[in-house]
Amino acid sequence: MAIAALAWGAALCLLVAAPASRASYDPLGSGTTKLNFGKVFLSVMKAHGVTAVPKAPATRKGGAIVFPVSGGKMDPTSGKGEADQLGNLVFKRGRLSLPFKGLMVKAKRAPLYAKVGGSQLKIATGARIATVRDGFGTIFSAKDLKLSEKVAVRLNKKLHLGDAFKAGQVIGSLSTATQPQTVAILPTGRATLTVAPEMFAKLSELYVSLNPISPAELAPGPLFTLPMVKAGAIAPNASLGTLRTGGSIELLQLGAGQIFWEELRFGLDAGAALGDVNLQPSPPYGGKLGMVGILDLDMSSAAVSSSAKARTITVTGAPLRLQAQSAESFNQAFAERKPFFKAGDLFGTISFTAQGQ
């Protein structure tokens, strides 16, 4: 059993290694930044023969230069965070050029940064900044962006402009709209684990009782409800992430075996439910196995919906099937080692409505 438990752990190590607590930052999955140059700044550029050319995948759309967001993080509750951008911006004057690479937007007074001439520089500061919620995501804006002294010096020197660009010149405005890859889940509400009738019948035939351990609860059905706890994070479309729950489920056959599944974690993209497993009595059973895979989770058969306005993600009827090691444990503890339970047996379904932060 110990060897099998190690095999489980190796296959699901990334899911098990999730941190015990989660910061309020959501990793970014998509978004765009629009940089608009003001009329006065454009007139200065035109007077000195300077152009600003986006390099793919950055593009020009109308009067704005648009950069795709490639990553970063954002706390939608505080409006703090940063967004990495794809593509470069090159200032040109004839054969002379100065590229701005690795652009980054930070949701603060000095919002725009880039690598200029090999150094990471603050490009501009914003006189007016704001962050608003946009469903699961955010929109950060900065107006009246003023050119930094170091960038003004670099532009003048590299493009042979004398003192055409000056520190404090208003260059324009920017807006960054982002959506998270996964959303931090608030510890509110309860997930529902409904035991399949055929599994309940098998357990009943062997006089195995199903019992909740607080804060898990059991209702007729049988139907377990498990509180959603901190550190869970899932995608708005439920395609990835982990939902974490509290409480425990006890399976008990008097005079024989006792199995505890504690603190279940549902890995949506891993396709597995993990639990802190304890097989008693030990010996002859394995005792505490730690956080290991117990059930296969089939998200393809679940109904999934979300509300960007309410920031909720709902999953209904995702099947849960016994993994091979769980079936073996059931047979050892409850069926005198006979192959009564098999890998793939439907244990039940999981349903929940998770509240994003």
N, C-alpha and C positions, 0 to 999 in steps of 0.2 A: 504493500500500500504506500509505503514511504517513497519508493521509486516512482510509482504512478503519480503521486502528488507532485514530485519534482518535475515530471514531464508537463503536467498542467501548468505549473508555475512558469516554466520556460516559455510556453506558448502564449501566455497571457501576461507577461511581466510588465508591459507598458501600462496595462489597465490597473494592475495591482499597485504600481508605483505612483499612482495619483496622489498629490499632496493631501495632508490631513486638513489643511485649510486653504482657502482660495482668496486671492486678492480680488478686489472689485473690478479689475480691468478685464475687458473682453478682448480676445485676440481678433484682429480684423481679417475679414475674408474677402471683402471687395470694397470698391468705392472709386471716386474720382476727385481730383483737385482741379479747379479752374482758376487760372491766374489771368487777371485782366489788367493790362497797362492803362494808366490814365492818359487823357488827351495831352496834358502838359508834358508828361514824360515822353510820350510818343513823338511830340513835336521836337523835343531836344534830340532824340535819337535820329529823327529824319534830317534835322539840320546838320548833323555831323556824319550822315551816311551810315548810320548803324542800324542793323536789323537783328531781331531776336528770332532764331530758327529752332523749332522743336525737332528733336530726333526721336524716331520711333522707339517705343510705342506711344510716345507723346504726340499729340496732334494739335493742329490749329482749327478751331471751330468759331467762325465769325471773328470777333475781336478778342477771343479768349484762347489761351493755350491750356490744353487739357492733359493731365497726367493720370494714368491709372494708378490706383493704390495697390501696392504689392504686399503689404503687411503692416505690422505695428500693433498697437493696443489702445484701447479707449475705455475710460470709466464713464459710462453714460449718465451716472447719477451726479458726478461732480463736474463733468465736462472736461476733464483732464485726459491727456494722452498724446500719442504721436502716431503719424502715418507716414510710412515709407512710400516713395513714388518711383514708378518706372519711367524710363526715358530721360533724355538730357535736354538742356536748353543752351544753345550756343549763340553768343553775341558776336556778330561779324561786322567788319568794316573793310571792304575790299578783300585782300588776301589775309588780313589779320583776323584772328578769332580767339575767343575766350569761352571754353565750355564750362557749364555748371552741371556737375554730375552728382548722382546720389542725393537728389533732393528729398528733404524731409520737412513735413509740417508738424509743428508742435503746438498744441492748444494752449498757448500762453501769449504774453505781450510781444515777445520776439518769436514770431511763428514760422519763419522760413529760413532753412539752412541748406547748404550744398557744399560739395567739394569744389573749390575754385583754386586753380593753380597748385593742386596737391594738398591744400589745407581745408579743413572743415570750417566754414565761416558762417556767421549770421548774416543773412542777406538783407533783412529788413526788420523793423519793428512796426507794430500796428497801433495806431492811436485808438482804435475802437475794435474790440474783439467780443465775440459772443458764441455760445454753444447752445443748440436747441436739440431736443429729442426728435427723432425721425423713426417712429416705430421701434424696432429693436436697435436701431443705429442712432447716429448723431449727425448734425451738420454744424461744422465750425466755420466761422467767418471772421476775417480780419480786414478792416477798411483803413484807408489812408496809410498804406504801408510806406515807411520812410527808409530810404537807402542807407545802409550802414557805411561808416567811414572806410573800413577796410575794403569793402567791395567797390566803393567809388574809386579808391586809389588803384585797385587792380584793373578795373575797366579802363581808366584813363591811361595807365601805363601800358597795358597790353595792346590797346587799340590806338595808341598815339593820339590821345584826345586833349592833351593839356589838362584843363580843369573843367571839362564839359559836364562831368558828373560830380555831384557834390553830396556830402553827407547830409542827410535830412531831407533830400529831395523826395517828394511823394511820387511813388512809382505806380500805384494802383491799389488793387484789392485782390483777395483770394477767398475761395470758398471750398471746403473739403467735406464731401458727403461720404460717410462710411457705413458699412453694415458688418456686423460681427460674424466671425466664423462659428463661434459657439457663444452662448449666452449663459452667464452665471445664474443659477437657479436659486430663488429665495427658499428658505426653510419653512414653507407654508404648504398646507394641503397634504393629501395622502394618496399614495398609489394603491391600486386594488389588484391583488393577486387572486384570481379565481381558479380553484382547483378543478381540473377536468373530471367529469362524472366517472369516466372509466378508471382514472387514477384513484379517485376516492373509493370506488368499488374494490379495487385491488387491495388498497390499504385496509379497508374495512374487513375484507375476507381474512386478512392476517391479524385482525384485532389491533391494528396500528392506529393510534389516535394522533390527531393534528392539533397542536396547541400553540397559542400565541404567547409570546413573552413581551411584556410592556417595553416600549410603547406600541408594539404591534397589537392589533385587535382582530378577533374572529367573529364573523357573522354567519348565519345559515347560508348554505350554498354548496360546500363551504367557501367562504370568501374572506381572505385576509386583507386588512388595510395596514399599510406601512407608511409612517410619516416620512416626507421628503426632508432631507437634512442638508446642512451646509456642505460646500465643496463640490456639488454637482454642477455640471455645465454641459449643455447640449445645443446642437444647431437648431435654428428656427424651423427647419424642415425635418428635424429629428433624424438626419442622415448620419450624424456622428456625435460623439460625446458620451458622457456617463451620467446616469441618474443614480444618486445615492439615497438609500433609505435607512431608517433606524428600526430597532426592535429585532426580534428573532422568531423563527419558526422551529418548534420542537416536534419531531416525529418519535413516538414512544410505543414500544411493545412491552407490556409488563412482563417481567421475568426474562427478557431478552435484551434487545439493543435499544439505544437511544441516540438520535442524531439531532444536532443543533445546526441550523443555518442562521448566522447572525450578520447583521449589517449588509444586506444584499445590495449589490451594485449592478446596474444594468448597462452594459456596454453596447450602445446602439450600433456603432460601426464594427465593433469586435464580434458582434453576434453572439454574445455570451452573458450570462448572469453569474456573478461571482458572489461568494459568501465566505465568512469566517466559519469554517467547518470544524465540528467537534463530534467525534464518534465515541460513545461510552457504552459499557465500561471499558476501560483501558488498563491492562489487556482484558480480553483478547483483541479488541478493536483498536483502531489507529490513534485514538485520542485527538488532540488538537492538531489539525493539519494546516492551520493558517488560512489566509485568503486565497481560495482556489476556485476554479471553474466548477460549477455544479449543473448548470442548465444551458442549453443552446437557445438563443433568442432569434426568432425569425421576424425581422422588421418588415420584410417584403409582404407579409400576410396581414399586417396591421393597417388600420385606418389612421391617417395622420392629417392633422389640420393645425393651423396656427392663426393667431390674430395679432397683427403688428400693432394695432391700436391698443389692445389690452396687454400686449406683450406676453401672451400665453401660448403654450405648445401642448397639443393634445394628441395622445397616442391611445388607440382603443384596440384591444383584442390581439396583442402580439403574442404568438404562441411560444411557450416554454417547454422544451423537451429534455428528458434526462440525458446527460452526458454519460459516457461509458463508465467512468469512475463512480458516479452517483448511483447508477444501476447496480454496480458491483457492491457498493456499500449497503444499498437497500437489501440485496439478496443475502449478504452476510449477516446483517443485523436482524432481519425480519423473516427470512425465508429459508433458514438453515442451509445457506449457500446454494440453494437450487436456483436455476435461471428463471425466476418468476418475473423479475423486472428486466427490461432490455433497453439498451441505448436507443434513443429515439422515441421512447414512450412519451406521449403527451402528458406533461405534469399539469399544465394549466395555461392561463393567459395573464398578461400584465396590461393594465390600463392606467393612465394618469393624465392629469392636466397640470403642467408645470408652469410656475409663474417666473418669468424672467425679471431681472432687476430693472 
